[in-house]
Amino acid sequence: MTSSQQIVLATRPHGHVKNTDFRHEETPVPPVETGGIEIETLQISIDPAIRGWLDDRPSYLPPVAIGAPVRAFGIARVTASRNGDFPEGTLVRGLVGWQQRQVIAAPDANWQKIQPATGVPLEYHLGILGMTGLTAWAGINDILRPQPGQTVLVSGASGAVGSVAVQLAKVAGARVIGIAGGAEKSDMVTSLGADAVIDRKDPHWRALLRRAVPDGIDRLFENSGGPMFEAAIDLLNDHARIALCGLIDGYNLPERPAGPSNFGMLLTKRVTTQGFIVLDYMDRATAVEADLAKLITTGKLAAVQTVLPGFGQLPGAFIDTFSNSRPGKVIVDIQG
């Protein structure tokens, strides 16, 4: 019997997540029975959404149990199989968690088989060709549907999803305004084609935002929440649309923050607001991935990512997401 390294939830975070909330363990891997597979994790996605899964409160997925591996998306290779649909050597994508090896008793549709094209880095299938790209695509093309010339504001524009959303909005012909933190990240968002970028660390960001949207905001891709979300609501045009992707500003707060104080403006401006979770779009993942791949090959879409080597990087890389996080998609290569 082989064993597996795991990083499990040791205690539920209270406020900002910290290293002591996790514990490193070694656990035996059981034999594979009929219909099952054993997988070896190759790469793990670092996503702010993990923070919500650690809390014991209602959400779209049950909370991670104390003592269980931290839930996370990743890519793995089948190392042993008694399932004809998943032969040994198959690459799969799914909720691998923070663990090196595991047995899946009955792999279902939640485990996607992937076949990277020649010259396409494997990590793209966790980022721009994975959940990240699918999230941005759903928000821009399915919910916001910007028209040429309309103004689209993307919060968290230097992040994994936001950096793709900026580019997809430009492909649609929109005028795109990004929000990022710091000069370096702002410059990166500009390099992706944004027409203007607001540095959220600038003390005059409110005035800069208002100046950047003289004709108001038609579409809002909202990742962050907080004061900038309220400021954006003030600047929305009548019949604007909001794709509510995330509220990262409140993820580390002990209690969920109150809604925007100007919530009533969504009514008076007749704003269509739709929250969405990428899991709702999994049945379209293959078709969307093909669309995004074409945009990459034609130079209309670029991947912004960082790959960190080593299993032990996981807690630190995740904690860093909420402070001085790296721009774009962060992935841990646990084989590195």
N, C-alpha and C positions, 0 to 999 in steps of 0.2 A: 504494500500500500504506500503510495506517495503522500507527500504533505504539501501544504500550501501556506504561504505567508498571507496574512490578512491585516488590514487596518480597520478596527471595529470602533463603533461608537461607545465610548466609555461612560459618558454622562451627557445629558442634554445641555446644549449651550444656553447660557443665560446672558443675553446681550451679544457682544462680539464673540465670535467663535475663536477658540484658542487651542494650542497644541494638546493641552491636558484633557480636552474633550475626546481625544482619540487614544487608542491603545493598539500596539503591535502584537499580534499573536501568530502562532503556528498551529495549524489544524490538519488532521488527516483527511485525505481525499478518498472517498469510498470507491469500490469497484463499479464499473459501468455495467448496468443491467440492460436487458433487451429493450430497445427503443430509445436508449439514452446515448449521451455523448460526454466525453471529457474535453474541456477546453482549457487552453493556456492563454491568459490575457497578454496582449502585445502592447496596446496603447489605451490610455484612459483619458477621457475628456474632463476638463475642469470647468464647471458651470456654476454660476451663482445660484441656480435653482436648487442645488444640493442643500443649501442652507435651510430652505423651507421644509425639506424632507426630514431634517433633524429635529424639528419641533413636534411636540405632541399636541397638535391642534388640527382642525379639519382642513383638508387640502384635496387635491385631485388624485393624490396617491397616499397610501397609509404611511405613517411616520416610520423611519428606520428604527428597529427595535434596539434597545440597549444590548450590547454584546454582539450585534450583527455587523457584517461588513457594511461600510458606508456605500449607499446606492450611487451608482454613476454609470454613464454610458461608456462604452469602449469597444475595441476590436479585439477579437481572439481567434486563435487557430484551433481547429479540432485535432486533438492528439490521440484520441481513441474513440471508436464509434461502434455502436451496435444498432445504428439507424441508417437505413439505406438512403435517406434524403440528405444526410450530412456525413459524407465519407471523410475519412481521415485526411487532413490537410486543408479542408474547407475553411475559408475565412468567414467569420460571422460578426455581425454588429448587433449590440443589444446592451441590456443593463448588466454588465459584467461585475460591477461593484469594485471596491478596493481590495482585490484579492488576485493572487497569481494563477491559481488553478481551481476548477470546480467541476462537478458533474451536473449536467442538466438531464433530469430523468426523462422528460418528454418535450423536446424543443418544439415550440409552436411558431406562429407567424411573427411573434415579437423578436425572433432571432432571424435577422436578415442575412442572407448569403451575399457577399460582395466579391466582385472580380475587378480589381483595379486595372485600369487601362495602362498600356505601356507609357512610361514617362510621367504618370500621375502618382505623386507621393501617397503612401498609404494613409498618412494623417489627414489628407484632404477629406477622407470619408468620415471623419469625425467633425470636421469643420465645414468648409465651404460646400462640400458635397455630402454632408451629413445633416445632423439635427440643426446645426447653426444655419446652413444655407436654406434648409426647408423652413425654418422659423422666419427668416427674413423674407423669403419668397411669399409665404402665406400672408404675412402682414402687409407687404407692399402690393402684391399682385392679386390677392384674393379679397382682402379687406379694404385697403385704401384705394386701390385702382386709380392712381393719379393720372391726370390728363396733361398733355404737353402745355408747359407754361404755368401750371399751378405751382404753388409754393408748398414744399414738404419739409417739415422740421423733424429731424431724427435726434432724439436724446440718446446718450450713451453711444455716440457715433464712432468712437474709437474702439469700442468693444467688439467681441466676436460677432454678434448678430448685427449690431449697429453699423459696422463697417461694410457688411454685405448689403444692408438695407439702403445705405447711402448710394451705393453703386447701382442697385436695381432701380431706385427712383430716378437716377440720371438716365439709365437706359430707357425709361418710360418717357423721357423728355421733360421732366419736372425741373423746377428751380429748387435746389436742395440746400438747406441750412443744417449744419451739424452742431451738436453740443459735445464738447470734450473737456478733459481736465488737464490743463497745462499746455505750454507752448509746443512741446515735442509732439504730443498727441494731436493737437490742433493742426500742426503742419502735416501730419500723416493723413488726417481726414481731408485736408485740402488736396493732397496728392491723389486722393481717390476720386476727385472731381467735384467735391462740394463747392458751391458758389460762395459760401461764407461759412465760417466756423466761429462759434461763441465759446470762449474759454470760461468755464464755470468757476474757475479760481480767480478770475478778474473781479475786483470789487465793484466794477461798474457793469457787470454782466447784464443787468436788467435793461439799462439804456442801450447796450450793444445789441441785445436781442431785438428790442423794439426798432432800432435803426435798420437791422438786417431784413425786417419783414414790413416794409412800408405799405404794402397792399394786404397785410394780414396773412394768416396761415390757413391753407386749404386742407392739408393733410398732416396728421401728427402721428409719428411712430414713437410710442412712449415706452421707454425702457426703465426709467429711473424713479419717477414719482417725485415727491417733495416740492420745495419752493419753485423749482424751474417748471414743474408740471403746472402749478397754479399760474405762473407767469404766462405760460403758453396758452392756457385756457382763455386768459384775458385777450389774447391776440388772435384767437380763432375767428374765422369768417362765419357768417351764417351758412348752415348746411355743410359744415366741415365734417371730416371723418377722423376718428381716432382709432388706431390699432393699439390696444393695451397689451403690451408684450411682457412687461416686468415692472416691478416697483422696488428696485434694488436698494434705494435709499432707506427703506424700512426693514430690510431683511434681518439686520442684527439688533433691532430694537426688541426689548422684552415684551412689549405690547404693540399690536398693529397700530400704526399711526392713524389719526382721524383723516377722513377724506378731505379733498381740497376745499378750502373755505369758500371758493367761488363755484362750487358744484352747480348752483342754480343756473349759471350761465350756459351749461350744457342744454338746459331746457329752452331758455330764451333764444339761444342761437340755433336751436334745432340741430344739435350735433349728434351724429351717429357714432356711438362708442361701442366697440366690440373687444372684449377680452378674449384671448385665445391661448391655447396650449398646443405645443407642437405635436403631442401625441394624437391630437384629433386629426392630423393630416398624414398619418403614417401610410394610409392606403394610397396616397399619391406620391410617396417618396421616390419611387423609381422614375416616374415621369418627370418630376421636378429635378431630380439629379441629372437626367439627360439634358434638360433645358439649361441648367447651370453649367454643365460641362461644355456645351456649345458656346456659351458666353465666355468661358475661360479660354477656349481654343481660339476664339476670334479676338481676344484681347480686350473684351468689354468688362471683364470681371477678374479681379486679382485677389489672391488669398493673403490675408494678414494673419500671421500665426507665429507662435513660439513653441518649440518642442523641447521639453526638459527631460534629461535622462535619469532613470533610477526610481525604483519603487518608493524609496524613502522620501522622495520629493512631494508626494501627494498632499499631506497635511499643510505644509508650508505654501505650496502653490495655490491651494484652495483659500487659505487665510489671506494671502496676498491679493486675492481677487477683490477684496473689499477695502484695500488701502491703496498702495502704489502699484496697482496691477499693470501687467504688461499689455500693450495694445493688441487688439485682435484676439484670435483663438489661442488658448493655452492648452497644450496636450502633454501628458507625461508618458514617455516611452519607457515602460518598466523593464524592457529588455536591455536598455542602455546602461 
